[in-house]
Amino acid sequence: MVPPPREVVVTHTAHDPAGPGHEPLGPGSDQGRPRPTLGIVLISLAILVFVVFWVWALFFASKESINRIDDRAWADRAQEICAAANVEREGLADYRRIDPDDRAMLRERADLIDTSTDVVERMIDDVVAVTPSDAKGAELVPRWEADYRVYLQNRRDYADLVRSGANEPFRQAETGGVPISERLTRFAVDNHMPACVAPRDL
């Protein structure tokens, strides 16, 4: 007898290892590769923005200070006036140790503060006697002068306090949380007038 033919069921072939219904994986297929998450995308964008900002800041942003004026002759003149005033103030320096219980010494110190403040006030009067020739200077210098006038009044108020017998630390006005002396000094430094910074002799 001839045996009946066997039924053969083909499930897959050697050329289709994934089985029926699957496309073969080729070089361009992205199956099995992890897709970037939202967090990775956001971090990448943040890094890109950070790099772009610093490239702009280092190579393209203007390096000119907002306080710098264009009239350099005015700044040079101011520097000379302030330097001479500083020499005069240095001649008034008193390096004695203050005895807080010595009222006579406190009154003497108060008089010295007033005398030194007079020097600074004359200095500012001479500096602003000439107006800068550029528009920015004409706008900023009066503001700087106004701040200096406040600082001078702070010094005179302190002299009165010391004269009354209170040997306390010097206190000054602030603008936006910034001591007014720092504003004065920043303007002077930005305009290459180091001698015109706020005096720190109290």
C-alpha positions in Angstrom: 0.0 0.0 0.0 1.1 3.6 -0.7 1.0 5.7 2.5 -1.3 8.8 2.3 0.4 12.1 1.6 1.4 14.2 4.7 -0.1 17.6 5.2 2.7 20.2 5.7 2.0 23.6 7.3 4.5 26.4 6.6 4.7 28.9 9.4 7.7 30.9 8.2 10.6 30.7 5.9 14.3 31.2 6.4 14.0 34.5 4.6 11.3 35.8 6.9 12.5 35.2 10.5 9.7 37.4 12.0 7.0 35.2 10.6 4.1 36.1 8.3 2.7 39.6 8.4 6.1 41.2 9.3 8.3 43.2 7.0 11.9 42.3 7.1 14.1 44.6 9.1 16.3 46.6 6.8 19.2 49.1 7.4 16.7 52.0 7.5 14.2 50.5 9.8 13.7 52.3 13.2 12.0 49.3 14.9 13.6 48.6 18.3 15.1 52.1 18.7 14.0 54.2 21.7 12.2 57.4 20.8 13.3 60.6 22.6 11.0 61.6 25.5 9.6 65.0 26.1 12.1 65.6 28.9 15.1 64.9 26.7 13.7 67.3 24.0 13.2 70.0 26.6 16.7 69.6 28.1 18.2 69.7 24.6 16.4 72.9 23.8 17.5 74.4 27.1 21.1 73.6 26.3 20.8 75.0 22.8 19.3 78.3 24.1 22.1 78.5 26.8 24.8 78.1 24.2 23.2 80.6 21.8 22.9 83.2 24.6 26.6 83.0 25.6 27.7 83.1 22.0 25.7 86.3 21.6 26.9 87.7 24.9 30.6 87.0 24.2 30.8 88.0 20.6 27.9 90.1 19.5 26.4 92.0 22.5 27.6 95.6 23.1 30.3 95.9 25.7 29.6 99.6 26.3 28.5 100.4 29.8 25.1 102.1 30.2 26.8 104.7 32.4 29.6 105.6 30.0 29.3 109.0 28.5 30.8 110.1 25.2 32.4 113.4 26.3 35.8 112.0 27.4 37.3 115.4 27.8 34.7 116.1 30.5 35.6 112.8 32.3 39.3 113.6 32.1 38.7 117.0 33.6 36.5 115.5 36.4 39.2 113.0 37.2 41.8 115.8 37.7 39.4 117.8 40.0 38.6 114.8 42.1 42.3 113.7 42.4 43.2 117.1 43.8 40.3 117.0 46.2 41.4 113.6 47.5 44.9 114.9 48.2 43.3 117.7 50.2 41.1 115.3 52.2 44.0 113.0 52.9 45.7 115.9 54.6 42.8 116.0 57.1 43.0 112.3 58.1 43.0 111.6 61.8 44.1 108.1 62.7 43.6 108.3 66.4 41.5 105.7 68.1 38.1 107.2 69.0 37.1 107.0 72.7 33.3 106.8 72.7 33.2 108.3 76.2 35.3 111.3 75.3 32.7 113.9 74.2 35.4 116.4 73.2 37.0 113.9 70.9 33.7 113.1 69.4 33.0 116.8 68.7 36.4 117.1 67.2 35.7 114.1 64.9 32.4 115.6 63.9 34.1 118.9 62.9 36.6 116.9 60.9 33.8 115.1 59.1 32.2 118.4 58.2 35.5 119.8 57.0 36.1 116.8 54.8 32.6 116.9 53.4 33.1 120.6 52.5 36.1 119.4 50.4 33.9 116.8 48.6 31.1 119.4 48.1 33.5 121.9 46.4 34.8 119.0 44.3 31.3 118.2 43.0 30.6 121.9 42.5 33.7 122.2 40.3 33.0 119.0 38.4 29.4 119.8 37.4 30.2 123.5 36.6 30.8 122.2 33.1 28.1 120.2 31.3 29.1 117.3 29.1 28.8 118.0 25.4 27.0 114.7 24.6 23.3 114.1 25.1 23.9 111.0 27.3 26.3 112.8 29.5 23.9 115.8 29.8 21.3 113.4 31.0 23.3 111.2 33.4 25.6 113.7 35.1 22.8 115.6 36.8 21.5 112.3 38.2 24.9 111.5 39.4 25.2 114.9 41.0 21.8 114.5 42.7 22.9 111.2 44.2 26.1 112.9 45.4 24.1 115.7 47.1 22.1 113.1 49.0 25.4 111.4 50.0 26.8 114.7 51.2 23.7 115.3 53.3 24.1 111.8 54.8 27.6 112.7 55.8 26.5 116.0 57.5 23.7 114.2 59.3 26.3 111.7 60.5 28.5 114.5 61.7 25.6 115.9 63.8 25.0 112.4 65.2 28.6 112.1 66.3 28.6 115.6 67.7 25.7 114.7 69.9 27.8 111.9 71.5 26.7 108.9 69.5 29.7 107.0 68.1 27.7 104.9 65.7 28.4 103.4 62.3 27.8 105.7 59.2 24.5 105.0 57.5 23.6 106.1 54.0 20.6 106.3 51.7 19.7 103.4 49.4 18.0 103.3 46.0 16.4 100.0 45.1 18.3 98.3 47.9 21.6 99.6 46.6 23.7 101.9 48.8 24.0 105.3 47.1 27.8 105.2 47.4 27.8 102.2 45.1 25.8 104.0 42.5 28.2 107.0 42.7 31.2 104.7 42.4 29.8 102.7 39.5 29.3 105.8 37.4 32.8 107.0 38.2 34.5 103.7 37.5 32.5 103.2 34.2 33.8 106.6 33.0 37.4 106.1 34.1 37.1 108.6 36.9 38.4 106.5 39.9 39.3 109.6 41.9 35.6 110.6 41.8 34.2 107.5 43.6 32.3 108.0 46.8 34.8 108.6 49.7 34.9 105.9 52.3 36.6 107.8 55.1 33.9 107.5 57.8 
